C-alpha cells in the first residue's frame, strides 16, 4: 500500500516536471501572441518572429524588436535556419535563437531540443508528404478546367466589341511567344509581361476593356497560351 502511493507520487512529480519543462520551452515567447508582442516594445525582452513561406516553420529571434529589420548577418542566419527546417516538409517546426546564440527546435509541438548549426538535425527529417492519387487528379482537373476556360475566351469575341477574337490572328495561340516574357515591347515603351500584351490586344485589335491582373479570365487566357507552348524553353527578352 505504502510503496504504491510512493510510486504514484513519483509518477505525478515526473509528469509535473515534464509539463513545466514543456511550458517553459513553449511559453517564452508564444507565437504571434499580442500580449507577448507588447513585451517586445522593451528592448531587453524584444523578439521577432519570422515565418517560412509554407507558414509551418517559424523562427523566434530573441533580442531583436519587431519594429525594424534584422541586421543582415542575423537575417542570413534566420534564412539559413528556415531553409534547413524546410527538410521537415509538411511538419510544424518552431525554432528559437536565444540571445546566447543557442538554437532550440520543437517539431509538431514536441518539447524543444537544442540544435547545432551545421550539425545534423536533432530529429529525423520527416518524409515529405507525397500527394495522393486523388489530390493529383483534382489538381490536374482544376488546371484542365482553367485552360479550357482560356481556350473558350481565346475563341470568343466577347472580350472585345468588334466581333474579332484572338484566334483569328493567333490560331492555336501561334505568335504569342509567352516564353519570351518579360521583354521590352515597343508598343508599350516598357518592359512588359505576357498579361500586358494580352491586354494590349484586347484594347487594340478587339477594341475591348482591359482585364484586371487578377481577373480569373486573365489567368485562364495565360493558362491557355502557356499550355499551348508547354515544353518550349524560356527565352526571356527574346525578339
Ligand atoms: C487583328 C489581329 C490580332 C488579334 C485579333 C489579336 N492579336 Fe495579339 N497580336 C497581334 C499583333 C499584330 C501583335 C504584335 C506582335 C508583336 O509586336 O510582337 C500581337 C501580339 C500579341 C502577343 C505578344 C506576342 C509576342 O510575340 O510577344 C500576345 C501574347 C497576344 N498578341 C495575345 C493576344 C490575345 C490574348 C488576343 C485576344 C484577346 C489577341 N492577341 C488578339 C495581332 C492580333
Boltz pocket constraint, residues with backbone or C-beta under 6 A from the ligand:
constraints:
  - pocket:
      binder: B
      contacts: [[A, 154], [A, 159], [A, 164], [A, 165], [A, 166], [A, 167], [A, 168], [A, 169], [A, 170], [A, 175], [A, 176], [A, 177], [A, 178], [A, 180], [A, 194], [A, 197], [A, 198], [A, 201], [A, 202], [A, 205], [A, 206], [A, 221]]
      max_distance: 6.0
